[in-house]
């Protein structure tokens, strides 16, 4: 037996219209939701690719770069800029990612006295980013000449930092450098460009 | 509309079809009622021509 035997069994035009509007609203809602979710997914994927390939994001661990960079801060590195003297770089050491400042490049001669004052190629280095000068963990002989394709790096916290002054750490080879730290992402209340922070 | 188009029609398209069919049925029903009424009036008035029907 058929369920619809007369015109009265069939919904009215108004009922059809209401149901049509409801279905179209639902369809539109899911379409918007789908496009929003896919846009977010694409943006997140693009951000991850950008971060991995061009601008790696690094979290600061430890206090060797204080006072310029502190523990838990988030910084952005540039993989495509060659580091210069005074730049902070992210480098791999024993499978760990560290942040240090480039003090001398290949061919430079460096000398550090017992008070921690640094002489680069015979001239005293002006280091406004260092709060307390100290010789720190140091067992290399001065004057020290940086070899080819190597970078002499030090942490801004001279007392605590273990860096190129220590022979087991040594100068950093080119291939261990991840990139030059350009920008502080977090926290928001501190200068984002490291030049503004004395870096 | 082809058989293939009908098979592929979505729920909202089918309801839209039913909506327009129902609307047309309602209009035809109203028109039919009006015409029936006119016909009855023509039959009840003696000597009047049924030319309008």
gemmi code that builds the backbone of each chain (N, CA, C; Angstrom):
import gemmi

chains = {
    "A": [
        ("UNK", (0.843, -1.208, 0.000), (0.000, 0.000, 0.000), (0.873, 1.252, 0.000)),
        ("UNK", (0.552, 2.161, -0.879), (1.337, 3.397, -0.953), (1.062, 4.295, 0.240)),
        ("UNK", (2.103, 4.981, 0.632), (1.961, 5.883, 1.782), (1.233, 7.162, 1.382)),
        ("UNK", (1.458, 7.580, 0.143), (0.849, 8.829, -0.340), (-0.276, 8.510, -1.328)),
        ("UNK", (-1.509, 8.599, -0.855), (-2.646, 8.230, -1.688), (-3.424, 9.413, -2.220)),
        ("UNK", (-3.220, 10.561, -1.562), (-3.914, 11.765, -2.038), (-3.009, 12.967, -1.865)),
        ("UNK", (-3.443, 14.097, -2.409), (-2.650, 15.328, -2.333), (-2.480, 15.787, -0.884)),
        ("UNK", (-3.421, 15.441, -0.018), (-3.363, 15.841, 1.387), (-2.219, 15.135, 2.133)),
        ("UNK", (-1.810, 13.966, 1.604), (-0.700, 13.240, 2.250), (0.647, 13.864, 1.923)),
        ("UNK", (0.686, 14.693, 0.921), (1.952, 15.310, 0.490), (2.111, 16.657, 1.195)),
        ("UNK", (3.304, 16.952, 1.694), (3.495, 18.235, 2.378), (3.138, 19.430, 1.496)),
        ("UNK", (2.807, 20.535, 2.154), (2.419, 21.737, 1.411), (3.648, 22.415, 0.802)),
        ("UNK", (3.417, 23.379, -0.090), (4.516, 24.117, -0.732), (5.357, 24.848, 0.313)),
        ("UNK", (4.698, 25.372, 1.359), (5.421, 26.077, 2.431), (6.360, 25.127, 3.184)),
        ("UNK", (5.861, 23.907, 3.426), (6.705, 22.915, 4.114), (7.923, 22.557, 3.266)),
        ("UNK", (7.669, 22.372, 1.977), (8.791, 22.078, 1.070), (9.795, 23.231, 1.065)),
        ("UNK", (9.257, 24.461, 1.046), (10.121, 25.644, 0.993), (10.983, 25.718, 2.264)),
        ("UNK", (10.347, 25.478, 3.412), (11.080, 25.527, 4.693), (12.187, 24.460, 4.732)),
        ("UNK", (11.837, 23.246, 4.293), (12.808, 22.150, 4.292), (13.961, 22.446, 3.342)),
        ("UNK", (13.627, 23.047, 2.210), (14.641, 23.422, 1.217), (15.611, 24.453, 1.805)),
        ("UNK", (15.040, 25.446, 2.501), (15.886, 26.463, 3.137), (16.786, 25.865, 4.211)),
        ("UNK", (16.202, 24.916, 4.973), (16.973, 24.283, 6.045), (18.155, 23.490, 5.469)),
        ("UNK", (17.860, 22.715, 4.411), (18.923, 21.900, 3.789), (20.013, 22.804, 3.207)),
        ("UNK", (19.583, 23.888, 2.559), (20.570, 24.786, 1.939), (21.411, 25.517, 2.988)),
        ("UNK", (20.784, 25.861, 4.119), (21.530, 26.528, 5.201), (22.587, 25.564, 5.763)),
        ("UNK", (22.133, 24.300, 5.984), (23.024, 23.271, 6.520), (24.195, 23.023, 5.561)),
        ("UNK", (23.854, 22.955, 4.272), (24.864, 22.718, 3.237), (25.881, 23.867, 3.218)),
        ("UNK", (25.353, 25.092, 3.295), (26.210, 26.287, 3.288), (27.108, 26.325, 4.505)),
        ("UNK", (26.546, 25.921, 5.654), (27.315, 25.911, 6.908), (28.490, 24.939, 6.807)),
        ("UNK", (28.208, 23.716, 6.327), (29.276, 22.716, 6.225), (30.303, 23.088, 5.163)),
        ("UNK", (29.815, 23.771, 4.109), (30.730, 24.218, 3.053), (31.702, 25.260, 3.626)),
        ("UNK", (31.161, 26.197, 4.409), (31.997, 27.235, 5.028), (32.977, 26.617, 6.017)),
        ("UNK", (32.443, 25.660, 6.812), (33.293, 24.986, 7.806), (34.442, 24.253, 7.119)),
        ("UNK", (34.105, 23.553, 6.026), (35.105, 22.777, 5.286), (36.172, 23.700, 4.704)),
        ("UNK", (35.724, 24.824, 4.127), (36.706, 25.733, 3.512), (37.574, 26.399, 4.576)),
        ("UNK", (36.972, 26.693, 5.757), (37.763, 27.295, 6.839), (38.816, 26.315, 7.336)),
        ("UNK", (38.379, 25.056, 7.563), (39.314, 24.039, 8.061), (40.423, 23.791, 7.038)),
        ("UNK", (40.054, 23.708, 5.748), (41.099, 23.447, 4.751), (42.045, 24.641, 4.622)),
        ("UNK", (41.512, 25.884, 4.755), (42.382, 27.068, 4.708), (43.372, 27.043, 5.869)),
        ("UNK", (42.857, 26.691, 7.053), (43.736, 26.626, 8.230), (44.809, 25.553, 8.060)),
        ("UNK", (44.399, 24.405, 7.499), (45.348, 23.303, 7.291), (46.438, 23.718, 6.295)),
        ("UNK", (46.021, 24.381, 5.217), (46.988, 24.825, 4.198), (47.937, 25.866, 4.800)),
        ("UNK", (47.378, 26.803, 5.582), (48.206, 27.845, 6.213), (49.210, 27.216, 7.184)),
        ("UNK", (48.715, 26.250, 7.974), (49.613, 25.585, 8.932), (50.715, 24.830, 8.207)),
        ("UNK", (50.345, 24.140, 7.128), (51.348, 23.394, 6.351), (52.370, 24.350, 5.745)),
        ("UNK", (51.880, 25.479, 5.224), (52.791, 26.476, 4.624), (53.735, 27.044, 5.687)),
        ("UNK", (53.186, 27.289, 6.882), (54.010, 27.830, 7.969), (55.085, 26.829, 8.380)),
        ("UNK", (54.709, 25.536, 8.421), (55.677, 24.500, 8.803), (56.781, 24.382, 7.745)),
        ("UNK", (56.364, 24.391, 6.474), (57.354, 24.285, 5.385), (58.281, 25.501, 5.411)),
        ("UNK", (57.680, 26.683, 5.566), (58.459, 27.931, 5.617), (59.452, 27.884, 6.777)),
        ("UNK", (58.950, 27.393, 7.906), (59.790, 27.339, 9.102), (60.922, 26.328, 8.941)),
        ("UNK", (60.624, 25.175, 8.330), (61.640, 24.137, 8.174), (62.662, 24.491, 7.102)),
        ("UNK", (62.180, 25.061, 6.007), (63.063, 25.280, 4.855), (63.781, 26.625, 4.910)),
        ("UNK", (63.064, 27.680, 5.297), (63.661, 29.021, 5.206), (63.955, 29.661, 6.562)),
        ("UNK", (62.991, 29.644, 7.449), (63.124, 30.393, 8.695), (62.858, 29.490, 9.909)),
        ("UNK", (63.846, 28.720, 10.320), (63.602, 27.823, 11.464), (63.298, 28.605, 12.750)),
        ("UNK", (62.406, 28.049, 13.526), (62.046, 28.656, 14.808), (62.767, 27.877, 15.911)),
        ("UNK", (63.453, 28.586, 16.778), (64.264, 27.927, 17.809), (63.856, 28.435, 19.191)),
        ("UNK", (63.795, 27.517, 20.143), (63.476, 27.891, 21.526), (64.790, 27.984, 22.294)),
        ("UNK", (64.965, 29.086, 23.002), (66.200, 29.293, 23.768), (66.164, 28.413, 25.009)),
        ("UNK", (67.220, 27.619, 25.199), (67.309, 26.826, 26.433), (68.614, 27.198, 27.130)),
        ("UNK", (68.532, 27.406, 28.409), (69.714, 27.771, 29.181), (69.909, 29.277, 29.249)),
        ("UNK", (71.014, 29.663, 29.916), (71.209, 31.096, 30.159), (72.518, 31.612, 29.553)),
        ("UNK", (73.087, 30.861, 28.614), (74.402, 31.261, 28.087), (74.340, 32.518, 27.221)),
        ("UNK", (73.152, 32.923, 26.780), (73.058, 34.133, 25.948), (72.441, 35.311, 26.704)),
        ("UNK", (72.342, 35.204, 28.003), (71.815, 36.343, 28.775), (72.820, 37.472, 28.788)),
        ("UNK", (72.451, 38.727, 28.805), (71.087, 39.220, 28.998), (70.270, 39.405, 27.712)),
        ("UNK", (70.877, 39.172, 26.534), (70.130, 39.436, 25.288), (68.997, 38.415, 25.096)),
        ("UNK", (69.319, 37.129, 25.258), (68.300, 36.079, 25.110), (68.210, 35.267, 26.403)),
        ("UNK", (66.992, 35.043, 26.854), (66.787, 34.285, 28.092), (66.099, 32.962, 27.812)),
        ("UNK", (66.156, 32.108, 28.806), (65.544, 30.776, 28.700), (64.071, 30.864, 28.292)),
        ("UNK", (63.660, 29.963, 27.417), (62.263, 29.816, 26.945), (61.826, 30.849, 25.916)),
        ("UNK", (62.687, 31.775, 25.553), (62.283, 32.718, 24.501), (62.295, 31.985, 23.151)),
        ("UNK", (61.515, 32.507, 22.227), (61.420, 31.881, 20.902), (62.004, 32.845, 19.865)),
        ("UNK", (62.942, 32.338, 19.069), (63.577, 33.197, 18.056), (63.444, 32.589, 16.665)),
        ("UNK", (63.596, 33.463, 15.689), (63.466, 33.066, 14.283), (64.842, 33.185, 13.633)),
        ("UNK", (65.256, 32.139, 12.916), (66.583, 32.174, 12.267), (66.424, 32.331, 10.761)),
        ("UNK", (67.442, 32.902, 10.152), (67.473, 33.037, 8.701), (68.545, 32.079, 8.174)),
        ("UNK", (68.104, 31.124, 7.346), (69.037, 30.108, 6.845), (69.873, 30.613, 5.680)),
        ("UNK", (69.443, 31.722, 5.096), (70.065, 32.145, 3.847), (70.977, 33.357, 4.001)),
        ("UNK", (71.279, 33.747, 5.226), (72.211, 34.864, 5.415), (73.497, 34.313, 6.027)),
        ("UNK", (74.611, 34.764, 5.467), (75.894, 34.340, 6.016), (76.165, 35.155, 7.276)),
        ("UNK", (76.584, 34.454, 8.307), (76.827, 35.130, 9.587), (78.016, 36.087, 9.486)),
        ("UNK", (77.918, 37.153, 10.243), (79.021, 38.114, 10.335), (79.420, 38.240, 11.794)),
        ("UNK", (80.550, 38.905, 12.026), (80.972, 39.127, 13.414), (79.858, 39.872, 14.160)),
        ("UNK", (79.532, 39.425, 15.345), (78.499, 40.093, 16.142), (77.120, 39.473, 16.008)),
        ("UNK", (76.926, 38.631, 14.988), (75.612, 37.980, 14.819), (75.445, 36.838, 15.816)),
        ("UNK", (74.202, 36.614, 16.203), (73.904, 35.423, 17.015), (73.517, 34.326, 16.029)),
        ("UNK", (74.116, 33.155, 16.209), (73.789, 32.051, 15.296), (73.241, 30.861, 16.077)),
        ("UNK", (72.442, 30.051, 15.349), (71.972, 28.774, 15.908), (72.885, 27.715, 15.309)),
        ("UNK", (73.426, 26.857, 16.154), (74.379, 25.858, 15.664), (74.141, 24.522, 16.344)),
        ("UNK", (74.524, 23.480, 15.628), (74.398, 22.133, 16.193), (75.706, 21.758, 16.879)),
        ("UNK", (75.568, 21.267, 18.113), (76.735, 20.765, 18.828), (76.292, 19.519, 19.586)),
        ("UNK", (76.927, 18.390, 19.283), (76.534, 17.103, 19.892), (75.033, 16.856, 19.785)),
        ("UNK", (74.480, 17.063, 18.621), (73.047, 16.858, 18.322), (72.131, 17.804, 19.109)),
        ("UNK", (72.722, 18.824, 19.721), (71.905, 19.815, 20.419), (71.973, 21.107, 19.634)),
        ("UNK", (70.912, 21.892, 19.729), (70.886, 23.177, 19.046), (71.226, 24.268, 20.064)),
        ("UNK", (72.300, 25.004, 19.790), (72.742, 26.047, 20.717), (72.716, 27.401, 20.023)),
        ("UNK", (72.646, 28.449, 20.828), (72.726, 29.809, 20.303), (73.982, 30.469, 20.863)),
        ("UNK", (74.816, 30.995, 19.977), (76.042, 31.675, 20.399), (76.272, 32.872, 19.483)),
        ("UNK", (77.168, 33.755, 19.941), (77.465, 34.935, 19.129), (78.796, 34.736, 18.388)),
        ("UNK", (78.807, 35.120, 17.120), (80.044, 35.024, 16.330), (80.967, 36.156, 16.773)),
        ("UNK", (82.151, 35.778, 17.240), (83.120, 36.778, 17.680), (84.188, 36.983, 16.604)),
        ("UNK", (84.607, 35.864, 16.013), (85.658, 35.966, 14.991), (85.370, 34.998, 13.856)),
        ("UNK", (85.796, 35.392, 12.658), (85.587, 34.528, 11.484), (86.950, 34.010, 11.013)),
        ("UNK", (86.934, 33.158, 10.003), (88.177, 32.542, 9.521), (89.253, 33.597, 9.225)),
        ("UNK", (90.450, 33.333, 9.731), (91.573, 34.243, 9.489), (91.766, 35.284, 10.582)),
        ("UNK", (90.760, 35.502, 11.422), (90.863, 36.480, 12.513), (91.733, 35.918, 13.639)),
        ("UNK", (92.390, 36.834, 14.320), (93.165, 36.423, 15.496), (92.475, 37.002, 16.726)),
        ("UNK", (92.296, 36.137, 17.711), (91.551, 36.553, 18.900), (92.420, 36.370, 20.143)),
        ("UNK", (92.257, 37.293, 21.060), (93.014, 37.232, 22.311), (92.056, 37.633, 23.439)),
        ("UNK", (92.033, 36.869, 24.487), (91.169, 37.193, 25.629), (92.055, 37.224, 26.882)),
        ("UNK", (91.997, 38.331, 27.637), (92.841, 38.396, 28.844), (92.121, 37.747, 30.037)),
        ("UNK", (92.788, 37.735, 31.168), (92.236, 37.022, 32.342), (90.959, 37.652, 32.879)),
        ("UNK", (90.707, 38.922, 32.512), (89.465, 39.582, 32.937), (88.315, 39.372, 31.938)),
        ("UNK", (88.650, 38.760, 30.819), (87.612, 38.488, 29.821), (87.524, 39.524, 28.710)),
        ("UNK", (88.415, 40.537, 28.727), (88.380, 41.541, 27.652), (88.866, 40.892, 26.352)),
        ("UNK", (88.090, 41.092, 25.290), (88.383, 40.409, 24.027), (89.104, 41.367, 23.071)),
        ("UNK", (90.208, 40.878, 22.489), (90.920, 41.637, 21.461), (90.763, 40.885, 20.156)),
        ("UNK", (90.260, 41.583, 19.151), (90.084, 40.957, 17.844), (91.031, 41.632, 16.859)),
        ("UNK", (91.929, 40.870, 16.295), (92.957, 41.375, 15.361), (93.698, 42.575, 15.973)),
        ("UNK", (94.002, 42.440, 17.256), (94.798, 43.453, 17.937), (94.007, 44.609, 18.530)),
        ("UNK", (92.717, 44.670, 18.285), (91.910, 45.788, 18.812), (90.898, 45.291, 19.839)),
        ("UNK", (90.734, 46.081, 20.896), (89.758, 45.715, 21.931), (88.352, 45.734, 21.306)),
        ("UNK", (87.630, 44.679, 21.554), (86.278, 44.557, 20.977), (85.246, 45.231, 21.886)),
        ("UNK", (84.442, 46.103, 21.286), (83.371, 46.746, 22.053), (82.192, 45.776, 22.109)),
        ("UNK", (81.818, 45.370, 23.302), (80.743, 44.376, 23.433), (79.636, 44.887, 24.366)),
        ("UNK", (78.741, 45.726, 23.843), (77.671, 46.256, 24.697), (76.680, 45.196, 25.159)),
        ("UNK", (76.649, 44.065, 24.466), (75.710, 42.994, 24.805), (76.170, 42.149, 25.997)),
        ("UNK", (77.426, 42.333, 26.435), (77.933, 41.544, 27.568), (77.755, 42.348, 28.850)),
        ("UNK", (77.112, 41.736, 29.841), (76.916, 42.477, 31.103), (78.119, 42.349, 32.036)),
        ("UNK", (78.702, 41.161, 32.111), (79.873, 40.950, 32.990), (80.972, 40.260, 32.178)),
        ("UNK", (82.132, 40.919, 32.086), (83.263, 40.312, 31.369), (83.875, 39.225, 32.254)),
        ("UNK", (84.175, 38.075, 31.659), (84.826, 37.001, 32.423), (85.539, 36.074, 31.453)),
        ("UNK", (86.577, 35.432, 31.930), (87.305, 34.503, 31.049), (86.528, 33.201, 30.885)),
        ("UNK", (85.808, 32.805, 31.939), (84.943, 31.626, 31.871), (85.716, 30.336, 31.641)),
        ("UNK", (85.027, 29.376, 31.063), (85.622, 28.054, 30.787), (86.544, 28.178, 29.580)),
        ("UNK", (87.838, 28.299, 29.845), (88.759, 28.570, 28.737), (90.037, 27.749, 28.903)),
        ("UNK", (90.364, 26.937, 27.892), (91.620, 26.171, 27.970), (92.407, 26.247, 26.668)),
        ("UNK", (92.095, 27.221, 25.827), (92.875, 27.356, 24.585), (93.970, 28.408, 24.800)),
        ("UNK", (94.937, 28.346, 23.944), (96.058, 29.292, 24.067), (95.814, 30.501, 23.187)),
        ("UNK", (96.101, 31.671, 23.754), (95.944, 32.916, 23.000), (97.308, 33.486, 22.657)),
        ("UNK", (97.430, 34.242, 21.602), (96.414, 34.550, 20.596), (96.038, 33.314, 19.759)),
        ("UNK", (94.799, 33.291, 19.372), (94.251, 32.137, 18.648), (93.775, 32.604, 17.269)),
        ("UNK", (94.243, 31.907, 16.235), (93.804, 32.268, 14.872), (92.736, 31.274, 14.406)),
        ("UNK", (91.633, 31.817, 13.911), (90.505, 30.971, 13.480), (90.825, 30.359, 12.116)),
        ("UNK", (90.642, 29.041, 12.051), (90.958, 28.314, 10.803), (89.875, 28.536, 9.742)),
        ("UNK", (90.222, 28.113, 8.523), (89.313, 28.273, 7.378), (87.997, 27.508, 7.619)),
        ("UNK", (86.909, 28.105, 7.189), (85.560, 27.505, 7.333), (85.164, 27.223, 8.791)),
        ("UNK", (85.717, 27.987, 9.678), (85.381, 27.839, 11.093), (84.936, 29.197, 11.654)),
        ("UNK", (84.149, 29.141, 12.724), (83.611, 30.346, 13.351), (83.899, 30.287, 14.840)),
        ("UNK", (84.495, 31.353, 15.361), (84.762, 31.416, 16.803), (83.546, 32.067, 17.458)),
        ("UNK", (82.894, 31.302, 18.325), (81.647, 31.800, 18.926), (81.753, 31.835, 20.443)),
        ("UNK", (81.015, 32.762, 21.030), (80.947, 32.818, 22.500), (79.518, 33.178, 22.911)),
        ("UNK", (79.169, 32.744, 24.116), (77.874, 33.143, 24.670), (78.017, 34.503, 25.321)),
        ("UNK", (76.923, 35.279, 25.383), (77.009, 36.612, 25.995), (77.214, 36.524, 27.511)),
        ("UNK", (76.769, 35.418, 28.102), (76.970, 35.213, 29.531), (78.339, 34.539, 29.693)),
        ("UNK", (79.376, 35.368, 29.754), (80.754, 34.865, 29.651), (81.168, 33.942, 30.796)),
        ("UNK", (80.549, 34.126, 31.948), (80.923, 33.290, 33.092), (80.430, 31.850, 32.926)),
        ("UNK", (79.239, 31.719, 32.394), (78.600, 30.404, 32.341), (78.728, 29.691, 30.988)),
        ("UNK", (78.871, 30.449, 29.935), (78.818, 29.855, 28.603), (80.006, 28.933, 28.320)),
        ("UNK", (79.676, 27.791, 27.749), (80.717, 26.887, 27.250), (80.711, 27.071, 25.740)),
        ("UNK", (81.840, 27.517, 25.195), (81.870, 27.891, 23.780), (83.243, 27.672, 23.175)),
        ("UNK", (83.591, 28.422, 22.157), (84.858, 28.186, 21.430), (86.094, 28.422, 22.290)),
        ("UNK", (85.924, 29.017, 23.465), (87.082, 29.202, 24.359), (87.526, 27.858, 24.950)),
        ("UNK", (86.625, 26.905, 24.898), (86.898, 25.586, 25.471), (87.261, 24.640, 24.316)),
        ("UNK", (88.428, 23.974, 24.433), (88.959, 23.207, 23.295), (88.036, 22.055, 22.864)),
        ("UNK", (87.295, 21.461, 23.819), (86.392, 20.359, 23.454), (85.225, 20.859, 22.591)),
        ("UNK", (84.860, 22.116, 22.765), (83.794, 22.717, 21.955), (84.393, 23.179, 20.624)),
        ("UNK", (85.454, 23.948, 20.722), (86.186, 24.416, 19.536), (85.415, 25.388, 18.670)),
        ("UNK", (86.037, 25.723, 17.545), (85.366, 26.616, 16.591), (84.305, 25.820, 15.838)),
        ("UNK", (83.296, 26.516, 15.394), (82.141, 25.849, 14.771), (82.365, 25.726, 13.259)),
        ("UNK", (82.285, 24.510, 12.712), (82.398, 24.381, 11.249), (81.139, 24.892, 10.550)),
        ("UNK", (81.319, 25.305, 9.296), (80.190, 25.846, 8.486), (78.947, 24.969, 8.531)),
        ("UNK", (79.184, 23.647, 8.356), (78.034, 22.734, 8.207), (77.217, 22.582, 9.487)),
        ("UNK", (77.753, 23.030, 10.621), (76.997, 22.917, 11.882), (76.112, 24.140, 12.145)),
        ("UNK", (76.213, 25.125, 11.272), (75.411, 26.340, 11.497), (74.041, 26.177, 10.857)),
        ("UNK", (73.015, 26.391, 11.664), (71.632, 26.297, 11.159), (71.214, 27.607, 10.507)),
        ("UNK", (71.520, 28.714, 11.149), (71.134, 30.014, 10.587), (71.459, 31.148, 11.541)),
        ("UNK", (71.234, 32.355, 11.044), (71.507, 33.550, 11.843), (70.215, 33.966, 12.542)),
        ("UNK", (70.307, 34.193, 13.840), (69.106, 34.614, 14.592), (68.795, 36.061, 14.231)),
        ("UNK", (67.578, 36.280, 13.708), (67.211, 37.611, 13.230), (66.160, 38.285, 14.102)),
        ("UNK", (65.280, 37.483, 14.661), (64.046, 38.038, 15.201), (63.611, 37.254, 16.437)),
        ("UNK", (63.147, 37.994, 17.453), (62.604, 37.329, 18.642), (61.085, 37.313, 18.507)),
        ("UNK", (60.522, 36.111, 18.449), (59.058, 35.992, 18.316), (58.365, 36.172, 19.667)),
        ("UNK", (58.900, 35.527, 20.675), (58.307, 35.586, 22.017), (59.395, 35.852, 23.053)),
        ("UNK", (59.139, 36.562, 24.123), (57.855, 37.167, 24.503), (57.588, 38.465, 23.729)),
        ("UNK", (56.326, 38.876, 23.743), (55.916, 40.059, 22.981), (56.406, 41.369, 23.599)),
        ("UNK", (56.664, 41.348, 24.916), (57.001, 42.603, 25.586), (58.482, 42.993, 25.457)),
        ("UNK", (59.263, 42.221, 24.723), (60.680, 42.559, 24.535), (60.929, 42.898, 23.069)),
        ("UNK", (62.004, 43.699, 22.796), (62.243, 44.078, 21.398), (62.351, 42.845, 20.495)),
        ("UNK", (61.688, 42.923, 19.343), (61.684, 41.763, 18.454), (62.952, 41.684, 17.609)),
        ("UNK", (63.446, 42.852, 17.165), (64.687, 42.825, 16.389), (65.856, 42.871, 17.371)),
        ("UNK", (66.769, 41.930, 17.212), (67.826, 41.801, 18.214), (68.790, 42.986, 18.234)),
        ("UNK", (68.842, 43.746, 17.133), (69.674, 44.962, 17.118), (69.160, 45.954, 18.168)),
        ("UNK", (67.804, 46.015, 18.323), (67.197, 46.928, 19.294), (67.477, 46.495, 20.737)),
        ("UNK", (67.811, 45.201, 20.878), (68.038, 44.681, 22.232), (69.521, 44.685, 22.581)),
        ("UNK", (70.318, 45.324, 21.739), (71.764, 45.361, 21.992), (72.474, 44.169, 21.404)),
        ("UNK", (71.714, 43.383, 20.604), (72.330, 42.210, 19.988), (72.882, 42.560, 18.638)),
    ],
    "B": [
        ("UNK", (14.822, 16.782, -18.144), (15.815, 16.127, -17.286), (16.003, 14.674, -17.715)),
        ("UNK", (17.267, 14.275, -17.867), (17.536, 12.891, -18.294), (17.511, 11.956, -17.085)),
        ("UNK", (17.452, 10.632, -17.381), (17.450, 9.631, -16.301), (18.706, 9.750, -15.440)),
        ("UNK", (19.811, 10.014, -16.148), (21.100, 10.119, -15.439), (21.081, 11.309, -14.480)),
        ("UNK", (20.554, 12.420, -14.973), (20.469, 13.632, -14.134), (19.581, 13.377, -12.919)),
        ("UNK", (18.473, 12.651, -13.156), (17.554, 12.335, -12.058), (18.228, 11.449, -11.007)),
        ("UNK", (18.982, 10.472, -11.500), (19.682, 9.554, -10.577), (20.698, 10.310, -9.723)),
        ("UNK", (21.323, 11.316, -10.357), (22.380, 12.052, -9.651), (21.848, 13.225, -8.826)),
        ("UNK", (20.550, 13.456, -8.935), (19.979, 14.623, -8.237), (20.147, 14.499, -6.729)),
        ("UNK", (20.465, 15.629, -6.105), (20.675, 15.620, -4.648), (19.351, 15.886, -3.937)),
        ("UNK", (19.371, 15.678, -2.622), (18.149, 15.805, -1.818), (17.522, 17.190, -1.988)),
        ("UNK", (18.362, 18.240, -1.928), (17.796, 19.590, -2.032), (17.202, 19.853, -3.413)),
        ("UNK", (17.801, 19.240, -4.448), (17.259, 19.415, -5.806), (15.910, 18.705, -5.940)),
        ("UNK", (15.819, 17.512, -5.340), (14.558, 16.757, -5.401), (13.454, 17.498, -4.640)),
        ("UNK", (13.819, 18.064, -3.481), (12.816, 18.811, -2.704), (12.398, 20.073, -3.459)),
        ("UNK", (13.371, 20.685, -4.152), (13.043, 21.873, -4.950), (12.041, 21.511, -6.055)),
        ("UNK", (12.255, 20.340, -6.661), (11.320, 19.862, -7.704), (9.927, 19.672, -7.121)),
        ("UNK", (9.885, 18.992, -5.950), (8.595, 18.743, -5.285), (7.909, 20.060, -4.915)),
        ("UNK", (8.731, 21.038, -4.478), (8.190, 22.356, -4.108), (7.488, 23.007, -5.303)),
        ("UNK", (8.161, 23.017, -6.464), (7.562, 23.655, -7.635), (6.349, 22.869, -8.156)),
        ("UNK", (6.441, 21.535, -8.077), (5.303, 20.709, -8.502), (4.084, 20.975, -7.615)),
        ("UNK", (4.367, 21.007, -6.289), (3.277, 21.238, -5.337), (2.643, 22.621, -5.562)),
        ("UNK", (3.513, 23.612, -5.835), (3.021, 24.965, -6.068), (2.122, 25.006, -7.309)),
        ("UNK", (2.582, 24.305, -8.342), (1.812, 24.284, -9.581), (0.485, 23.546, -9.402)),
        ("UNK", (0.552, 22.441, -8.637), (-0.677, 21.674, -8.348), (-1.667, 22.569, -7.605)),
        ("UNK", (-1.164, 23.322, -6.605), (-2.023, 24.214, -5.820), (-2.665, 25.282, -6.709)),
        ("UNK", (-1.861, 25.832, -7.602), (-2.380, 26.868, -8.518), (-3.451, 26.294, -9.447)),
        ("UNK", (-3.135, 25.108, -9.961), (-4.107, 24.450, -10.868), (-5.396, 24.104, -10.128)),
        ("UNK", (-5.232, 23.704, -8.856), (-6.385, 23.346, -8.033), (-7.284, 24.582, -7.826)),
        ("UNK", (-6.600, 25.698, -7.536), (-7.341, 26.957, -7.338), (-8.067, 27.367, -8.615)),
        ("UNK", (-7.361, 27.266, -9.721), (-7.936, 27.629, -11.027), (-9.142, 26.739, -11.339)),
        ("UNK", (-8.975, 25.471, -11.045), (-10.043, 24.486, -11.258), (-11.275, 24.830, -10.417)),
        ("UNK", (-11.038, 25.187, -9.152), (-12.140, 25.544, -8.248), (-12.884, 26.770, -8.782)),
        ("UNK", (-12.108, 27.763, -9.251), (-12.709, 28.992, -9.776), (-13.557, 28.700, -11.021)),
        ("UNK", (-13.005, 27.877, -11.879), (-13.724, 27.536, -13.114), (-15.001, 26.735, -12.823)),
        ("UNK", (-14.916, 25.837, -11.846), (-16.084, 25.048, -11.431), (-17.191, 25.978, -10.902)),
        ("UNK", (-16.738, 26.965, -10.122), (-17.690, 27.923, -9.545), (-18.398, 28.698, -10.661)),
        ("UNK", (-17.589, 29.122, -11.649), (-18.162, 29.872, -12.777), (-19.166, 29.003, -13.539)),
        ("UNK", (-18.808, 27.746, -13.700), (-19.660, 26.806, -14.427), (-21.001, 26.637, -13.714)),
        ("UNK", (-20.924, 26.525, -12.399), (-22.148, 26.357, -11.596), (-23.044, 27.593, -11.704)),
        ("UNK", (-22.397, 28.791, -11.675), (-23.157, 30.040, -11.785), (-23.881, 30.092, -13.145)),
        ("UNK", (-23.149, 29.699, -14.216), (-23.710, 29.699, -15.580), (-24.918, 28.784, -15.697)),
        ("UNK", (-24.840, 27.611, -15.005), (-25.945, 26.640, -15.070), (-27.174, 27.127, -14.323)),
        ("UNK", (-26.941, 27.901, -13.223), (-28.050, 28.311, -12.369), (-28.790, 29.556, -12.895)),
        ("UNK", (-28.153, 30.323, -13.843), (-28.827, 31.509, -14.382), (-29.524, 31.115, -15.702)),
        ("UNK", (-30.887, 31.102, -15.710), (-31.564, 30.666, -16.940), (-31.405, 31.685, -18.060)),
        ("UNK", (-31.278, 31.204, -19.299), (-31.193, 32.069, -20.477), (-29.824, 32.667, -20.697)),
        ("UNK", (-28.912, 32.447, -19.781), (-27.572, 33.027, -19.905), (-26.693, 32.105, -20.754)),
        ("UNK", (-25.950, 32.736, -21.652), (-25.048, 31.959, -22.500), (-23.866, 31.440, -21.679)),
        ("UNK", (-23.376, 30.271, -22.042), (-22.201, 29.741, -21.344), (-20.924, 29.998, -22.135)),
        ("UNK", (-20.941, 31.128, -22.832), (-19.803, 31.398, -23.729), (-18.465, 31.626, -22.980)),
        ("UNK", (-18.584, 32.055, -21.709), (-17.350, 32.313, -20.953), (-16.617, 31.026, -20.572)),
        ("UNK", (-17.347, 29.924, -20.579), (-16.754, 28.672, -20.080), (-15.949, 27.990, -21.187)),
    ],
}
model = gemmi.Model(1)
for chain_id, residues in chains.items():
    chain = gemmi.Chain(chain_id)
    for i, (resn, *xyz) in enumerate(residues, 1):
        res = gemmi.Residue()
        res.name, res.seqid = resn, gemmi.SeqId(i, " ")
        for name, pos in zip(("N", "CA", "C"), xyz):
            atom = gemmi.Atom()
            atom.name, atom.element = name, gemmi.Element(name[0])
            atom.pos, atom.b_iso = gemmi.Position(*pos), 0.0
            res.add_atom(atom)
        chain.add_residue(res)
    model.add_chain(chain)
structure = gemmi.Structure()
structure.add_model(model)
structure.setup_entities()
